[in-house]
Amino acid sequence: MNDLNPTNYPVLDVIKQRYSAYQFADKPVEAEKLHSLFEAARWAASSFNEQPWRFIVATKDNPAAYEKALGCLAEANQGWAQAAPVLVLTAVKHTFTYNDSPNRVALHDLGQAAANMALQAADLGLVIHQMAGIEQDKVVSTYNLPDGFTAETAIAIGYPGDSLNDAESKARQRKAFDEFVFGDKWAKASGLF
Ligand SMILES: Cc1cc2nc3c(=O)[nH]c(=O)nc-3n(C[C@H](O)[C@H](O)[C@H](O)COP(=O)(O)O)c2cc1C
């Protein structure tokens, strides 16, 4: 984050550093760093400790596997994401294992795991970019996802490319606190800010 994206209040450095990169350096990501990213995801909180997230990972070291994953992204995302040396596809399990009942917070928990990964990446000098723009059915058929699982997002991972030309150089928009933190009535400012 640069001066164009100041925070109003102090936050962790990794929160300031994280941004969704469109440019990636032509450089592989070391296995140890990928281990740390998935370790960070692994330790996310989840309802009933279900850990409903699943990840499919592909690196450019294995071109066939990489192309297979890249082909599951929406075309618009393939354009820039193919510069990333690592692609991850995400999926979730929609029922709790302990009683087979629906897990209405499975996506929430995937989001927590992805956020952990994003902040760990920032700490390691990596950039990531999450994508909703994937072909969900293609992920299901390409990787034979079992019943009860859906394909959800993709994540491009790498080292920063030309960050001056990247999202870092643009003023990133955020809502004002009173637009999303409410007090004793819906949409009423909390008075905290
Ligand atoms: C779940 C999710 C899905 C997203 N989908 C896409 C996408 O398909 N294509 C894209 O270019 N960016 C996508 N983004 C990136 C957002 O546009 C980006 O996070 C947002 O503009 C805020 O910018 P920042 O991440 O740099 O703070 C997605 C982000 C998230 C968290």
Ligand as a Chemical Component Dictionary entry (heavy atoms), coordinates in Angstrom:
data_LIG
# 
_chem_comp.id                   LIG 
_chem_comp.type                 NON-POLYMER 
_chem_comp.pdbx_formal_charge   0 
_chem_comp.three_letter_code    LIG 
# 
loop_
_chem_comp_atom.comp_id 
_chem_comp_atom.atom_id 
_chem_comp_atom.alt_atom_id 
_chem_comp_atom.type_symbol 
_chem_comp_atom.charge 
_chem_comp_atom.model_Cartn_x 
_chem_comp_atom.model_Cartn_y 
_chem_comp_atom.model_Cartn_z 
_chem_comp_atom.pdbx_ordinal 
LIG C1  C1  C 0 -13.767 -13.559 -3.800  1  
LIG C2  C2  C 0 -13.115 -12.559 -4.729  2  
LIG C3  C3  C 0 -13.355 -12.636 -6.082  3  
LIG C4  C4  C 0 -12.708 -11.766 -6.969  4  
LIG N1  N1  N 0 -12.873 -11.956 -8.321  5  
LIG C5  C5  C 0 -12.091 -11.276 -9.182  6  
LIG C6  C6  C 0 -12.094 -11.614 -10.567 7  
LIG O1  O1  O 0 -12.763 -12.555 -11.018 8  
LIG N2  N2  N 0 -11.305 -10.862 -11.398 9  
LIG C7  C7  C 0 -10.515 -9.846  -10.928 10 
LIG O2  O2  O 0 -9.811  -9.228  -11.734 11 
LIG N3  N3  N 0 -10.477 -9.530  -9.608  12 
LIG C8  C8  C 0 -11.234 -10.218 -8.728  13 
LIG N4  N4  N 0 -11.174 -9.950  -7.368  14 
LIG C9  C9  C 0 -10.305 -8.878  -6.869  15 
LIG C10 C10 C 0 -11.123 -7.691  -6.375  16 
LIG O3  O3  O 0 -11.565 -6.935  -7.481  17 
LIG C11 C11 C 0 -10.261 -6.853  -5.413  18 
LIG O4  O4  O 0 -10.017 -7.607  -4.259  19 
LIG C12 C12 C 0 -10.948 -5.540  -5.035  20 
LIG O5  O5  O 0 -11.053 -4.694  -6.142  21 
LIG C13 C13 C 0 -10.176 -4.802  -3.942  22 
LIG O6  O6  O 0 -8.852  -4.575  -4.346  23 
LIG P1  P1  P 0 -7.627  -5.068  -3.469  24 
LIG O7  O7  O 0 -7.748  -6.577  -3.324  25 
LIG O8  O8  O 0 -6.384  -4.687  -4.239  26 
LIG O9  O9  O 0 -7.725  -4.398  -2.152  27 
LIG C14 C14 C 0 -11.837 -10.778 -6.476  28 
LIG C15 C15 C 0 -11.604 -10.698 -5.084  29 
LIG C16 C16 C 0 -12.223 -11.578 -4.226  30 
LIG C17 C17 C 0 -11.931 -11.495 -2.741  31 
# 
loop_
_chem_comp_bond.comp_id 
_chem_comp_bond.atom_id_1 
_chem_comp_bond.atom_id_2 
_chem_comp_bond.value_order 
_chem_comp_bond.pdbx_ordinal 
LIG C1  C2  SING 1  
LIG C2  C3  SING 2  
LIG C2  C16 DOUB 3  
LIG C3  C4  DOUB 4  
LIG C4  N1  SING 5  
LIG C4  C14 SING 6  
LIG N1  C5  DOUB 7  
LIG C5  C6  SING 8  
LIG C5  C8  SING 9  
LIG C6  O1  DOUB 10 
LIG C6  N2  SING 11 
LIG N2  C7  SING 12 
LIG C7  O2  DOUB 13 
LIG C7  N3  SING 14 
LIG N3  C8  DOUB 15 
LIG C8  N4  SING 16 
LIG N4  C9  SING 17 
LIG N4  C14 SING 18 
LIG C9  C10 SING 19 
LIG C10 O3  SING 20 
LIG C10 C11 SING 21 
LIG C11 O4  SING 22 
LIG C11 C12 SING 23 
LIG C12 O5  SING 24 
LIG C12 C13 SING 25 
LIG C13 O6  SING 26 
LIG O6  P1  SING 27 
LIG P1  O7  DOUB 28 
LIG P1  O8  SING 29 
LIG P1  O9  SING 30 
LIG C14 C15 DOUB 31 
LIG C15 C16 SING 32 
LIG C16 C17 SING 33 
# 
